Structures are given as C-alpha cells and as structure tokens.
Amino acid sequence: MNRVVVVGAGPAGMAAARAAAAAAVPVTLIDSAALLGGQYHRQDATGDGESLALPGAVDYLPNTVVWAVEPIAGGHRVHLLTGPADGPGRRGTSIDTAALVLATGAYDRTLPFPGWDLPGVYTAGAAQALAKGQGTAVGKRVLLAGTGPFLLPVAEAVLRTGSAVVAVHEANDPFRGWLRQPSGLLAGWGKAGELARYLAVLATGKVPYRRRSTVIAAHGDERVESVTTARLDRNWNILAGSERRIDVDAVCVGFGFTPQLELAVSAKCAIRDGFVAVDTGQATSVPGVLAAGELTGIGGAVLAAAEGAVAGTTAARILGARPGPPVSALRQARSARRFAAALDEVYSVKPGWQDWLHDDTLVCRCEEVGFGELCRAVEEREARDVRSLKLLSRAGLGQCQGRVCGRNVAELARLPGGPDAFARRPLAAPVRLGELAEPIRTEPTEPTEPVSPNYEEK
Ligand SMILES: Cc1cc2nc3c(=O)[nH]c(=O)nc-3n(C[C@H](O)[C@H](O)[C@H](O)COP(=O)(O)OP(=O)(O)OC[C@H]3O[C@@H](n4cnc5c(N)ncnc54)[C@H](O)[C@@H]3O)c2cc1C
C-alpha cells in the first residue's frame, strides 16, 4: 500500500516517478514496452536512443502490462503480467497501492475510407514506430494524410528510411487556424524551432504540404497501388471535381489521438469530453487515483511531463510525504494547456468525413462491419446504445475491442456518452485463460521508507 504505483513510462509517467522518488517515497513504474520513453521518446530496439535516466529509488518494471485495476479497502490492487505478450510463461502478480498514477497515454486515431483495410495502409503512428523502432520503410512511395502537427515528424521518420514522401495532405488549414488562435500560438512559441526544422526537412525532400486536402480512397488488388485525394471545404466536405489519382505503395493516415482510458474507466474515474477529468493536482474523481499526460488531454510531451511531475508530487503527499508545491511544473502545465486548447481548435476533426464512406466501406475491421450494416442496425433495428449496437452489428466486438473503430462508430451512430462510449474494457489487455486461472500473488508490501518529517524545511 505504501508505495506510489505509476502505470506508463512515457514523459508523464517518468516525470511522476521522478517527482515521487524525489519526495523519498517508494515508487514502482510499470510499462508494457521493453524500453523507457513512451511514444515521444520511442527508442530503437537496441535502446540506443536518447539516454533516459530514472533515480535508483524507482523500481522499474518493463515488459509488464497492467491488465486490470481493482478497488480494495484504502486503495487499489493493480494486476500485472510480466513477460513478452506473445510468449508463454508470463508471470502474474499484483501490487496494492494507496496512490496510483495512471499515465497510459494515447494511440493514434484513423478515420475509415474506402480501401483503408488494404495492406499498405498504415496509421501514422505505426509508420513512425516502424521507422524509429526498427528502421523499417513502409513503402517506396509513401503519402501521408490526416490532421495535426504529428504528420510532420512522421514524414521526417519516413524520409529517414530512404522512402520518397509523395506529399503530406493536411485536412485542416493550419495557417488560417493559427491566425485565429494568437494566445495559443504565443503559448506554443517554444515549438517554433521544432516546426521550422520539420518544414526544412520537407523542403529538402521536396515534399509538398497540401492544406484542406486528404485521401478519400485507396485502391489496389492485393495491396495499395494508388489513392484518390480530394480538396475539402472547412467542414471536410469534398469539393466536387477536385479528386486526383496518385500512384503510391503505402499511405499513412493520422487524425489525432484517442486516450487509452480503460484503466481509468475501470477505476471509475469521471470522464469529461472523452478525457479523464482532473483537478490542478492531477487528482481524478476517485480518491487515491491520479492521472497525467495524454489521458487527460492531448497536448504533447512537455505538457505530459509537467502534469506527471505534479501527479507524482500529489501521490507522494497522499502517502504522507510533504514535498513543496511543484511550482515550475504547475506554471509549465498552465501555459502548455493554452497551447493544447489551441491545437485542438486548429486541428479538430470535422463532420464531413462521414460522407467519404460508401455502404460497403468497413467501419469495424476486426468484425468486417460495413457502414451500411451499421446504419441499418441504428435505423431499422434501433440500436441506441453501445451494448445494443455491438450485439446487433458486432462493431467493436473483435480483437481490438473497439480501440480502432469505437470512437468513429460512436460518432456515426450518434450514440449518447460521447467519444469514450466504447472505453469500458474490464480487461485492459489480452490475457490467456490459463493466466486468469492462476492464483493471484500479491507482492509483499515492503515497509515504507521513512518520509523525512522535516521535508518542507530542507
Ligand atoms: C503512435 C504515437 C506516436 C507519437 N509520436 C510523437 C512524436 O514523434 N512527437 C510528438 O511530439 N508527439 C508524439 N506523440 C504524442 C505523444 O503521445 C505525446 O506527446 C507524449 O508521448 C505523451 O506522453 P504520455 O506519457 O502521456 O503517453 P505515452 O508517451 O503514450 O506513454 C504511455 C505509456 O503507457 C504505457 N501503457 C499504456 N497502457 C498500459 C498498460 N495497461 N500497462 C502497462 N503500460 C501501459 C505505454 O506502453 C506507453 O509507454 C505520439 C503519439 C502516438 C500515439
């Protein structure tokens, strides 16, 4: 009970672990990945990326997935499986804690369009992960489409693998968008250097950056051979006659990020507008549970790290330590949130995407549910909530459990409950039946390191 448990070792989780350790409380930092860093600091398979250090006091558990969080008296029981996800012999344990920090990040969002299920269509995040993690090229002629500044580092990563980037198609118009957000632009001024670097990379690689334009279809027999792009109006309706066919062998699409909410939902944390609701100390609505990073809003690595530092400090206080208020992290988080709010406005997903779909366009790839079938489940069979929609159409019932399709299906079906309607997954990760059947081994609770009673005077 007397240790801070942090789930997720991205910028938010690492900062939380560091802050809690600095307050002299024991900390366990858990991540399903083999290497520290999360998405932003993703390292290559050799770990030769940036050097990311943790204080020795942090007990770091890599290759360990948290598959469930269970409320118990005075806190939460965190259920873990350690070992490669695809291999046998994973070790199951659980840790009890009175101060749980959730920093599980986000995954990238794609929108369906005809042909998006063809081999050769990647999420932007997958293309970047392959490029950064393994140095693998997704194709020789690659086109990027979607919305958000994330398309730029992905273009850079793809170019580094030796592929040609045919074009980057941004569905919004960021130049106009930022002019309408002067205070957000000012708050993000520190990012100007990074932006200039990406634009220079695009210029050197002779990569056109097309605004208000996107991919509306991918074509090919066995895999992608070409795409149709089109110009869009401000609501993302297709401008008639603007369609163009372009030969490519890979297309990467990214329309922002979806927070990884399942553990927070299992812990019964309140969700607001699709994100975990937190106060200024990063406390959720559930006592003893804190949240930080993309889980609470999409704002980039700087905001995630600032929130993590605040959450780690609050977690240490829950265990009785008395660190001073994290003044600079609080200030950084305030300014980064202004930038994040502006980002959200400039790069928001507009409703016109729903008209890119045909009757036979798959909306749920795992269960092969077409758009027409989904509409029939809603209109003719009156599926009005997630459960009935799943049962009547099977959308969201497949292997990904709605991670890829849930948000889009909820929007298409106009389900009540907002973008998190599909986020209830009591098992947060795949677990084998044999692993479930094993008796739960609870880690013996170590005696708490003495917290200096004079902490505030030091
Ligand atoms: C695919 C992808 C690529 C991105 N690339 C960039 C980029 O190049 N530049 C940029 O500025 N921003 C990028 N972002 C945005 C980026 O996510 C954030 O800016 C930053 O990494 C957020 O930090 P975080 O700590 O909140 O989450 P993350 O960095 O996503 O870290 C979350 C961590 O939680 C772990 N985790 C999640 N669930 C569990 C569980 N159940 N059990 C155990 N561990 C778990 C994950 O393995 C992950 O390491 C990317 C986002 C995504 C999704």
The ligand as an SDF file (V2000), in Angstrom:
LIG
                    3D

 53 58  0  0  0  0  0  0  0  0999 V2000
    1.9970    6.4450  -32.0140 C   0  0  0  0  0  0  0  0  0  0  0  0
    2.3150    7.8000  -31.4450 C   0  0  0  0  0  0  0  0  0  0  0  0
    3.4700    8.4810  -31.8190 C   0  0  0  0  0  0  0  0  0  0  0  0
    3.7600    9.7590  -31.3270 C   0  0  0  0  0  0  0  0  0  0  0  0
    4.8920   10.4060  -31.7340 N   0  0  0  0  0  0  0  0  0  0  0  0
    5.1040   11.6910  -31.3450 C   0  0  0  0  0  0  0  0  0  0  0  0
    6.2170   12.4490  -31.8360 C   0  0  0  0  0  0  0  0  0  0  0  0
    7.0040   11.9590  -32.6270 O   0  0  0  0  0  0  0  0  0  0  0  0
    6.3650   13.7210  -31.4020 N   0  0  0  0  0  0  0  0  0  0  0  0
    5.4870   14.2830  -30.5350 C   0  0  0  0  0  0  0  0  0  0  0  0
    5.6370   15.4500  -30.1810 O   0  0  0  0  0  0  0  0  0  0  0  0
    4.4450   13.5900  -30.0330 N   0  0  0  0  0  0  0  0  0  0  0  0
    4.2320   12.3250  -30.4330 C   0  0  0  0  0  0  0  0  0  0  0  0
    3.1380   11.6380  -29.9780 N   0  0  0  0  0  0  0  0  0  0  0  0
    2.2910   12.2790  -28.9840 C   0  0  0  0  0  0  0  0  0  0  0  0
    2.8100   11.7050  -27.6550 C   0  0  0  0  0  0  0  0  0  0  0  0
    1.9710   10.6510  -27.2840 O   0  0  0  0  0  0  0  0  0  0  0  0
    2.8830   12.6210  -26.5030 C   0  0  0  0  0  0  0  0  0  0  0  0
    3.3120   13.8650  -26.7690 O   0  0  0  0  0  0  0  0  0  0  0  0
    3.6430   12.0360  -25.3050 C   0  0  0  0  0  0  0  0  0  0  0  0
    4.4020   10.8950  -25.5970 O   0  0  0  0  0  0  0  0  0  0  0  0
    2.5690   11.7160  -24.2940 C   0  0  0  0  0  0  0  0  0  0  0  0
    3.1460   11.2260  -23.1520 O   0  0  0  0  0  0  0  0  0  0  0  0
    2.3570   10.2730  -22.1650 P   0  0  0  0  0  0  0  0  0  0  0  0
    3.3210    9.9530  -21.0920 O   0  0  0  0  0  0  0  0  0  0  0  0
    1.0530   10.8690  -21.8150 O   0  0  0  0  0  0  0  0  0  0  0  0
    2.0000    8.9720  -23.0290 O   0  0  0  0  0  0  0  0  0  0  0  0
    2.8910    7.9410  -23.8470 P   0  0  0  0  0  0  0  0  0  0  0  0
    4.1680    8.5320  -24.2720 O   0  0  0  0  0  0  0  0  0  0  0  0
    1.9770    7.3890  -24.8670 O   0  0  0  0  0  0  0  0  0  0  0  0
    3.2180    6.8070  -22.7700 O   0  0  0  0  0  0  0  0  0  0  0  0
    2.2460    5.9410  -22.2700 C   0  0  0  0  0  0  0  0  0  0  0  0
    2.9160    4.6520  -21.8510 C   0  0  0  0  0  0  0  0  0  0  0  0
    1.9570    3.8620  -21.1600 O   0  0  0  0  0  0  0  0  0  0  0  0
    2.1770    2.5060  -21.4650 C   0  0  0  0  0  0  0  0  0  0  0  0
    0.9440    1.7780  -21.1950 N   0  0  0  0  0  0  0  0  0  0  0  0
   -0.3030    2.0480  -21.6630 C   0  0  0  0  0  0  0  0  0  0  0  0
   -1.2060    1.1840  -21.1780 N   0  0  0  0  0  0  0  0  0  0  0  0
   -0.5210    0.3420  -20.3620 C   0  0  0  0  0  0  0  0  0  0  0  0
   -0.8990   -0.7690  -19.5570 C   0  0  0  0  0  0  0  0  0  0  0  0
   -2.1790   -1.1840  -19.4790 N   0  0  0  0  0  0  0  0  0  0  0  0
    0.0700   -1.4240  -18.8770 N   0  0  0  0  0  0  0  0  0  0  0  0
    1.3630   -1.0140  -18.9260 C   0  0  0  0  0  0  0  0  0  0  0  0
    1.7770    0.0390  -19.6720 N   0  0  0  0  0  0  0  0  0  0  0  0
    0.8490    0.7010  -20.3710 C   0  0  0  0  0  0  0  0  0  0  0  0
    2.5780    2.5130  -22.9340 C   0  0  0  0  0  0  0  0  0  0  0  0
    3.3530    1.3710  -23.2640 O   0  0  0  0  0  0  0  0  0  0  0  0
    3.3990    3.8130  -23.0300 C   0  0  0  0  0  0  0  0  0  0  0  0
    4.7850    3.5840  -22.9090 O   0  0  0  0  0  0  0  0  0  0  0  0
    2.8730   10.3560  -30.4310 C   0  0  0  0  0  0  0  0  0  0  0  0
    1.7170    9.6430  -30.0080 C   0  0  0  0  0  0  0  0  0  0  0  0
    1.4440    8.3950  -30.5160 C   0  0  0  0  0  0  0  0  0  0  0  0
    0.1950    7.6790  -30.0640 C   0  0  0  0  0  0  0  0  0  0  0  0
  1  2  1  0
  2  3  1  0
  2 52  2  0
  3  4  2  0
  4  5  1  0
  4 50  1  0
  5  6  2  0
  6  7  1  0
  6 13  1  0
  7  8  2  0
  7  9  1  0
  9 10  1  0
 10 11  2  0
 10 12  1  0
 12 13  2  0
 13 14  1  0
 14 15  1  0
 14 50  1  0
 15 16  1  0
 16 17  1  0
 16 18  1  0
 18 19  1  0
 18 20  1  0
 20 21  1  0
 20 22  1  0
 22 23  1  0
 23 24  1  0
 24 25  2  0
 24 26  1  0
 24 27  1  0
 27 28  1  0
 28 29  2  0
 28 30  1  0
 28 31  1  0
 31 32  1  0
 32 33  1  0
 33 34  1  0
 33 48  1  0
 34 35  1  0
 35 36  1  0
 35 46  1  0
 36 37  1  0
 36 45  1  0
 37 38  2  0
 38 39  1  0
 39 40  1  0
 39 45  2  0
 40 41  1  0
 40 42  2  0
 42 43  1  0
 43 44  2  0
 44 45  1  0
 46 47  1  0
 46 48  1  0
 48 49  1  0
 50 51  2  0
 51 52  1  0
 52 53  1  0
M  END
$$$$
